[in-house]
Amino acid sequence: MAASLKRAQESGIPITQPDFLANLSADDLKGILSGNVEIPLFEERLFNLREAGRILNSTWRGDIIHLLESAKGNALVAVKKIVDSFPSFRDDARYGEIEVYFWKRAQIFISDVNLAFAGRKWGKFIHMDKLTAFADYKLPQVLRALGVISYHPDLASKVDSMQVLSQGCEEEIEIRAMTVWAVEALKNAFAAQGREVSSTWVDNWLWQLGQMESFRKRPYHRCRTIFY
Ligand SMILES: Nc1nc2c(c(CN[C@H]3C=C[C@H](O)[C@@H]3O)cn2[C@@H]2O[C@H](COP(=O)(O)O)[C@@H](O)[C@H]2O)c(=O)[nH]1
C-alpha cells in the first residue's frame, strides 16, 4: 500500500490534494493501488479517501497542517482532533459495558509525523510518551511468537486455522487490548532494567522484528477491518 502511494506521488498523481481525494473515482484508485494483491475492503477505502478529502476542505482549510497547528504541539490533542474530524479513524469498540479506544491509525499518523519531521516543526510534540502501541495484526503475531501473550486453546485454534474474526467481536478486542497491555508490560520491564523507552519505541521494535521471515511465517489473527 505504502509503495503504491509513493509510486503514485512520484508519477505526479496529486494523491495528497483534498480536491483530488474528494472526487477520487474507483478506476483512479484501482490504478493507484494496482499491484500483485487485490485490496480488501476496496469500496470502504474509496469512501474513506473521498470523505478525508471533503473533510480536509470543509474543516481544515484544505491542509492537514492546519489540524497539526491547532493541536499546538500536543500529541494527545492532535490524535483526538483526528478522531473527532475523520470518522474512518474512529477505531473504538464496545467490550460488554466498556468503551474501548484503540485509535491505531490516528496514533500512528502522529508518530509518523513526529518521525518524518525528526521531532521538529510540525513533528514537535509533547506527550509522545503517552501514545499507546498501535494495535494491529502484526504486534500480537510477534508477541505470541515470543511467548509474551498466549491464546485460549479455542482462540488459538481459530487463529492457527486462519478463521476470520469479525471486527469488534470479543476475541478481536481481547487480542488488541492484550497487545496494548503487553507493550506497556514490556516498557515497564525495560525500565526495570534501567532502559527508559516509550510504548511507541517498543511497538516499532516489535514491528521491526515482525518483518523477519521467522516471524512473518507465524500465524496471526484475520479480521476484515479498515482500522489496521
Ligand atoms: N504497529 C506498527 N505498525 C506499523 C509500523 C510501521 C513502520 N513504522 C516505522 C516507523 C518507525 C520505525 O522505523 C518503523 O519502521 C508500519 N506499520 C503498519 O504496517 C502496515 C504495513 O505493513 P505491511 O503491510 O507489512 O507493509 C500499515 O498498516 C502500517 O500502519 C510500526 O512501527 N508499528
The ligand as a Tripos MOL2 file, in Angstrom:
@<TRIPOS>MOLECULE
LIG
   33    36     1     0     0
SMALL
NO_CHARGES

@<TRIPOS>ATOM
      1 N1          2.2530   -1.2940   14.8970 N.pl3     1 LIG1
      2 C1          3.0270   -0.7960   13.9200 C.ar      1 LIG1
      3 N2          2.5640   -0.7960   12.6520 N.ar      1 LIG1
      4 C2          3.3810   -0.2870   11.6840 C.ar      1 LIG1
      5 C3          4.6530    0.1940   11.9390 C.ar      1 LIG1
      6 C4          5.1890    0.6090   10.6760 C.ar      1 LIG1
      7 C5          6.5680    1.1450   10.4180 C.3       1 LIG1
      8 N3          6.8360    2.2890   11.2820 N.3       1 LIG1
      9 C6          8.1820    2.7710   11.1880 C.3       1 LIG1
     10 C7          8.3070    3.9750   11.9740 C.2       1 LIG1
     11 C8          9.3650    3.9080   12.7950 C.2       1 LIG1
     12 C9         10.1080    2.6960   12.5630 C.3       1 LIG1
     13 O1         11.2250    2.9540   11.7490 O.3       1 LIG1
     14 C10         9.1300    1.8070   11.8350 C.3       1 LIG1
     15 O2          9.7230    1.0600   10.8580 O.3       1 LIG1
     16 C11         4.2260    0.3710    9.7190 C.ar      1 LIG1
     17 N4          3.1650   -0.1540   10.3660 N.ar      1 LIG1
     18 C12         1.8980   -0.5730    9.7710 C.3       1 LIG1
     19 O3          2.1430   -1.7190    8.9880 O.3       1 LIG1
     20 C13         1.1990   -1.7430    7.8790 C.3       1 LIG1
     21 C14         2.0170   -2.0040    6.6330 C.3       1 LIG1
     22 O4          2.6940   -3.2140    6.8870 O.3       1 LIG1
     23 P1          2.9560   -4.2170    5.6820 P.3       1 LIG1
     24 O5          1.5560   -4.4570    5.0560 O.co2     1 LIG1
     25 O6          3.5770   -5.4460    6.3210 O.co2     1 LIG1
     26 O7          3.8750   -3.4410    4.7430 O.co2     1 LIG1
     27 C15         0.4920   -0.4130    7.8700 C.3       1 LIG1
     28 O8         -0.8040   -0.6170    8.4140 O.3       1 LIG1
     29 C16         1.3040    0.4430    8.8370 C.3       1 LIG1
     30 O9          0.4510    1.3120    9.5970 O.3       1 LIG1
     31 C17         5.1260    0.1890   13.2820 C.ar      1 LIG1
     32 O10         6.2610    0.6210   13.6120 O.2       1 LIG1
     33 N5          4.2670   -0.3300   14.2380 N.ar      1 LIG1
@<TRIPOS>BOND
     1     1     2 1
     2     2     3 ar
     3     2    33 ar
     4     3     4 ar
     5     4     5 ar
     6     4    17 ar
     7     5     6 ar
     8     5    31 ar
     9     6     7 1
    10     6    16 ar
    11     7     8 1
    12     8     9 1
    13     9    10 1
    14     9    14 1
    15    10    11 2
    16    11    12 1
    17    12    13 1
    18    12    14 1
    19    14    15 1
    20    16    17 ar
    21    17    18 1
    22    18    19 1
    23    18    29 1
    24    19    20 1
    25    20    21 1
    26    20    27 1
    27    21    22 1
    28    22    23 1
    29    23    24 2
    30    23    25 1
    31    23    26 1
    32    27    28 1
    33    27    29 1
    34    29    30 1
    35    31    32 2
    36    31    33 ar
@<TRIPOS>SUBSTRUCTURE
     1 LIG1         1 GROUP 0 **** ****
